[in-house]
Amino acid sequence: FPKIYKKPQDIDKLVIVKVNEAIRGYERAFFYATSYDDYKKKADDMLKKKMITKEALEKAVIEEYIIGAQINFNYFYSVIDDELELMGTDTRRQTNLDGLIRLPADEQIEVLKYLKPKMIETGHIAATTKESIIEKIFDLGEKFVKVTQKEYPPGIIGPFALQGAIAADKGKEEMVVFDVSMRIPGSPLTRFTPHTGYLYKDSISYGERIAMEIKKAIEVNRLKEIVT
């Protein structure tokens, strides 16, 4: 997990500040800072432009910025079988960032004089990962399941996703998780990655997997364990 800063005064390296937008409170605005002075300057600018509110800024998450290939790890935890399944992996499309990175470098420099990059979620793209890191992906998911069972019993039921990046540090690939989706993930593309096919001989969607779990729970008289 990236380092979390409780106070902006503690910023000592590149961080990303996640703060809810003023207009669309369900979406977050992002800005980067390398020091407290840098944080103040950028936060004040966003406040003046009414992009964020003072109340939202006070609740903002300040975390170490990790550079790596962003991947969403989409899981399904079966309460009936006590087994974690990897449903698939995907990555995000974000506006206006996706448009900017498709421009030649000289045009990016010119465009950035007039606007700032935004990372507003607009869609997903199916993505695969190397087989050598699949074990690490399962390890992360299993740890998350155990923590939810301990801290919030009965714990996570069914679908969830860990959203993060694969970073290279000292020659090693490590998964860094910076967000969690405790529901059916927003991407419908998981069935187009190979993981469910390895287990079920055919790729399946989240809807199909949920239906399979409900059917099995009814058959073994354990439906109450998977519904709330």
Helices and strands as residue ranges (DSSP letters): E 4-5, G 8-10, E 15-20, E 28-33, H 36-48, H 54-58, E 61-64, E 69-78, E 83-96, H 97-101, H 105-111, E 119-126, G 131-133, H 134-151, E 158-169, E 172-181, G 190-192, H 195-200, H 206-219, G 223-225
